[in-house]
Amino acid sequence: MRRQAGEHQLTSNTQPLADLTESQRLGLRDVLKDVKTAKAWSWELPVLLRDRCWLRLDRIRLSQLMRQLPPDGREEAPELVHYRLLMKEGLDPLLAQQTCWQEFGMEDCQRALHAYWRSQEGTDHGWTSRRYRQLVSLYRSQIERGVTTVPMLILARRESAEQHQVHWITETAPVNR
């Protein structure tokens, strides 16, 4: 079993299989076996959540990931996306803001901006709607290509500036070291 790097991989020196207990390693074998026998894409496929602080490795279904680890989508509010698009097109910032106010309403634009800034102050550990969609898309793509793999999210430590890391565990190397 090994970690497979992907284009959406965060660079980190954290080894996803380091410090796993023997029973956790055996559990990984079972998870990979379940993925291999599934043979088709499904929201019921497993996702692994590794909490290093509590030395836990939890298995959940992909369909549970959004509830278990809610992604932050405030950056993708339609008001902010539209504003950024207008700015990219070269519109003056004040005119872009006024255009958004006319299209969405001043209160909604301000609410979206305040929510975005509040989210920047908090610690979502980099787990955004975009990263969630990338994980799902990559998982589906790999399964449809016949690759036996499972995503392992190594959760950032609480109250830290770390980001959650996504690692892809495959069956190409032995579980035991």
C-alpha positions as CSV (number, residue, x, y, z in Angstrom):
1,M,0.0,0.0,0.0
2,R,1.4,3.4,-0.8
3,R,0.5,7.0,-1.2
4,Q,-0.2,8.1,-4.8
5,A,0.5,11.7,-5.5
6,G,-2.0,13.5,-7.7
7,E,-2.2,16.9,-9.3
8,H,-4.4,18.1,-6.5
9,Q,-2.1,16.9,-3.8
10,L,-0.8,19.3,-1.2
11,T,2.9,19.1,-0.7
12,S,3.7,17.9,2.8
13,N,6.3,15.9,4.5
14,T,3.6,14.0,6.5
15,Q,3.6,10.4,5.6
16,P,0.0,9.1,5.6
17,L,0.8,5.6,6.7
18,A,3.3,6.5,9.4
19,D,2.4,5.7,12.9
20,L,-0.6,3.6,12.0
21,T,-1.3,0.7,14.4
22,E,-1.2,-2.9,13.2
23,S,-5.0,-3.1,13.3
24,Q,-5.3,0.1,11.3
25,R,-3.0,-1.3,8.7
26,L,-5.1,-4.4,8.5
27,G,-8.2,-2.3,8.2
28,L,-6.6,-0.5,5.2
29,R,-6.3,-3.8,3.5
30,D,-10.0,-4.5,4.0
31,V,-10.9,-1.0,2.7
32,L,-8.9,-1.5,-0.4
33,K,-10.4,-5.0,-0.9
34,D,-13.9,-3.5,-0.6
35,V,-13.0,-0.8,-3.2
36,K,-11.7,-3.5,-5.5
37,T,-14.8,-5.6,-5.3
38,A,-17.1,-2.6,-5.8
39,K,-15.9,-2.5,-9.4
40,A,-18.0,0.6,-10.1
41,W,-18.3,4.2,-8.9
42,S,-20.6,4.8,-6.0
43,W,-21.2,7.4,-3.3
44,E,-21.0,4.4,-0.9
45,L,-17.2,4.0,-1.6
46,P,-15.1,4.6,1.5
47,V,-13.1,7.6,2.5
48,L,-10.6,7.5,5.4
49,L,-10.3,10.3,8.0
50,R,-7.1,10.3,10.0
51,D,-7.1,12.3,13.2
52,R,-3.4,12.4,14.3
53,C,-4.2,14.0,17.7
54,W,-6.4,11.1,18.7
55,L,-4.6,8.4,16.7
56,R,-7.8,7.6,15.0
57,L,-8.4,6.3,11.5
58,D,-12.1,6.4,10.7
59,R,-13.8,4.9,7.6
60,I,-16.9,6.7,6.3
61,R,-18.8,6.6,3.1
62,L,-18.2,9.3,0.5
63,S,-21.8,10.3,0.9
64,Q,-21.1,11.2,4.5
65,L,-18.0,13.3,3.9
66,M,-19.9,16.6,3.4
67,R,-21.7,16.2,6.7
68,Q,-18.7,14.8,8.6
69,L,-16.3,17.5,7.2
70,P,-18.4,20.4,5.8
71,P,-16.5,22.3,3.1
72,D,-16.4,26.1,3.3
73,G,-18.1,27.5,0.2
74,R,-18.3,31.1,1.2
75,E,-15.6,32.1,-1.2
76,E,-17.8,30.8,-4.0
77,A,-20.9,33.0,-3.3
78,P,-22.4,34.1,-6.6
79,E,-22.0,37.7,-5.6
80,L,-18.3,37.3,-5.1
81,V,-17.8,35.2,-8.2
82,H,-19.5,37.7,-10.3
83,Y,-17.5,40.6,-8.8
84,R,-14.2,38.7,-9.5
85,L,-15.3,38.1,-13.1
86,L,-16.1,41.8,-13.6
87,M,-12.7,42.7,-12.2
88,K,-11.0,40.1,-14.4
89,E,-12.7,41.7,-17.4
90,G,-11.0,45.0,-16.4
91,L,-13.9,46.8,-14.9
92,D,-13.1,49.5,-12.3
93,P,-13.5,48.1,-8.7
94,L,-16.1,50.7,-7.8
95,L,-18.1,50.0,-11.0
96,A,-17.9,46.3,-10.4
97,Q,-19.2,46.7,-6.9
98,Q,-22.1,48.9,-8.0
99,T,-22.9,46.4,-10.8
100,C,-23.1,43.6,-8.3
101,W,-25.3,45.7,-6.0
102,Q,-27.7,46.3,-8.9
103,E,-27.8,42.6,-9.8
104,F,-27.8,41.0,-6.4
105,G,-28.8,43.8,-4.0
106,M,-26.5,45.8,-1.7
107,E,-27.4,43.7,1.4
108,D,-26.8,40.4,-0.2
109,C,-23.4,41.5,-1.6
110,Q,-22.4,42.9,1.8
111,R,-23.6,39.7,3.6
112,A,-21.5,37.5,1.2
113,L,-18.4,39.7,1.6
114,H,-18.8,39.7,5.4
115,A,-19.2,35.9,5.5
116,Y,-16.2,35.5,3.3
117,W,-14.0,37.7,5.6
118,R,-15.3,35.8,8.7
119,S,-14.3,32.6,7.0
120,Q,-10.8,33.9,6.4
121,E,-10.5,34.6,10.2
122,G,-11.6,31.1,11.1
123,T,-9.9,27.8,10.5
124,D,-11.5,25.7,7.8
125,H,-8.1,24.2,7.3
126,G,-8.3,24.8,3.6
127,W,-11.2,22.5,3.2
128,T,-13.3,24.3,0.6
129,S,-16.1,23.3,-1.7
130,R,-13.6,23.4,-4.6
131,R,-11.3,20.9,-2.8
132,Y,-14.3,18.7,-2.0
133,R,-15.4,18.6,-5.6
134,Q,-11.9,17.9,-6.8
135,L,-11.6,14.9,-4.4
136,V,-15.0,13.5,-5.6
137,S,-14.1,14.1,-9.3
138,L,-10.6,12.5,-9.0
139,Y,-12.0,9.6,-7.0
140,R,-14.6,8.9,-9.6
141,S,-12.1,9.2,-12.4
142,Q,-9.7,6.8,-10.8
143,I,-12.4,4.2,-10.0
144,E,-13.9,4.4,-13.6
145,R,-10.3,3.8,-14.9
146,G,-10.1,0.7,-12.8
147,V,-7.6,2.0,-10.3
148,T,-8.1,0.6,-6.8
149,T,-7.5,3.6,-4.5
150,V,-9.1,5.3,-1.5
151,P,-8.6,8.9,-0.4
152,M,-7.3,9.5,3.1
153,L,-7.8,12.9,4.6
154,I,-5.2,13.7,7.3
155,L,-7.0,16.2,9.4
156,A,-5.2,19.3,10.5
157,R,-4.6,19.7,14.2
158,R,-7.2,21.9,15.9
159,E,-6.4,25.5,16.4
160,S,-3.5,25.3,13.9
161,A,-2.9,27.0,10.5
162,E,-2.3,23.6,8.9
163,Q,-4.5,22.4,6.0
164,H,-6.2,19.1,5.7
165,Q,-4.2,16.9,3.5
166,V,-5.5,14.5,0.9
167,H,-3.5,11.4,0.1
168,W,-4.5,8.5,-2.2
169,I,-3.8,5.1,-0.8
170,T,-3.4,2.3,-3.4
171,E,-2.8,-1.4,-3.2
172,T,0.5,-1.4,-5.1
173,A,2.7,-1.7,-2.0
174,P,2.5,-4.0,1.0
175,V,0.6,-2.8,4.1
176,N,3.3,-3.9,6.5
177,R,6.6,-2.2,6.5
